[in-house]
Amino acid sequence: MDLISAINIAITITIFFIGITILFSSHKKISNIIFFIICFFFSFWSITDFLTDIPKFSLDILLLLSKLTFVGPIIIPALFLYFSLIFPISRREINLVHRLFIFIIPAIFLVSLPTNLIIRKIFILEPSEIYLSLGWRTGFESGPLYPFLILYAIIFLTIALVILGKKFFELKGVYRSQLKYILIGFSLTIIFSVFFGSVLPVFFNIYIFSKLSLISIIFVIFTTALAITKYHLFNIKIILSEILIGIIAILLLIQTLTSKYTSSKIINGGIFILFCLFGYYLIRATIKEITLREEVDRLSKMKSEFLSIASHQLCTPLTAVKGYISMILEGTYGKVSEKQRKPLENVYASNERLIKLVNDLLNISRLEAGRVEFNFEPTSLLEMVEGVVNELKINAEKKGLYLRIVKPSQKLPQIMADKDKLRQAILNIVDNGIKYTQQGGIEIRLNLEDEKIKIAIADTGEGITQEEIDKLFEIFSRASAGMQTYTAGAGIGLYVAKKFVEAHGGRIWVKSPGKGKGSTFYIELPININNKIKI
Ligand code: ADP
């Protein structure tokens, strides 16, 4: 087998696989089915065409093969016309009359194919005549219907192109770009087939490439496939696996065709078939995986959007509640009796928790969507920690816990930080310390170690086991202390803290000697960081 035939077969197999890929991307859509049928008949056309060129066959077989070669050209123009009507959307209803009109003509040609109305007879060309048939070895004498077949193909394809072109100018958005793809592919196909089939042979006497003119249809097939799947299904992974499988399949086929003995032909043929089956399942699995991933992506985007909208909507009323309760407590609306004060303070505290939770949710949705902006400015960590301690002191006092800062021995330099975000991270850790400690208290140490500031937040609380530590900073992760003591938590505080600390180029981790023995959380931040870190 020569190189040109090998390329021919490779592309034919690729086209067939593209057809299957599209069919499985959605086998319920009529445009996908039509596209698959087009690919199928095209492959059939190309293969029968290839076979008619094998001189070993008897004239009878060659006649049969030549007739079969016409099945593709008869069916494809009608299918393409139908496709142009329905893709990407049909602009008016296609009724039975339209369908009959489209498919009756090819049906007539198909019926007349076995007679000698299209092909009268075939003959094997003398080697000296081969160039006349643009490189093919088998020639045929055409019947009376043959010119009409050519006319039909030209007219149908032209109408289809006009319809697609009209839609291109009238439709907008995605539809328009889908049509653009098809039209580009079509133009490429025409340019290449004219170049290989006419320009090279007629003007330059180069015939060997004329066989490539048929398979230049790959361009329109490929761009149409891109258009149908709105160009995302056809990602590089599928294309690569298709190409690889195509090449191996061709090698196996060549090996089968060139085997000397029948037994090795059968074995190689068997391997070829098995490989094709394997290739089919492999590509199907790849497509499935990609579709699944796209679905997961879509759902995760929806979830993030939902989180973002829901938390925004929740924020406003919660802030209003906070404002009013604090005004009531301050006596703006009259004196508050001691009996009323306690429940009001409880409402205030619960509301604060809700605000924190909503803020965390908001942060998560922003983090996941990559929409968190960091504004870095010179910041004193000691002041920040003191601020957090002041805010949480009341909570610690209520539980009878100490909450203290051990000041560093030397003066700490300022670091570049986003004040709100870093504060939120430290607050989440200290707040956890208070939540999960029943006796003793929390001690915060700040230290300067090798160009880094290390904050250690040690509590005498419930402790964490090694197993729990491994998963602690993951989103929605809750360890036993959380489940038992503070059941209202959502397991996002540490996740947000970790993300924010990492955005500052820092590290966060925890150590605990075990259950009931307290735990120490560490935050380590470099003094010099790149201001433009973004996550
Ligand atoms: P939440 O506290 O809302 O559950 P976090 O992400 O803040 O979410 O914490 C995750 C889990 O880590 C908690 O459920 C808890 O089991 C555990 N944890 C966090 N901080 C401490 C601590 N200081 N001592 C013991 N366990 C802790």
Residues whose N, C-alpha, C, O or C-beta is under 5 A from the ligand:
A	BS01	ADP	N432 G433 Y436 G461 E462 G463 I464 L472 S477 R478 A479 S480 A481 G482 M483 G489 A490 G491 I492 G493 L494 Y495 S519
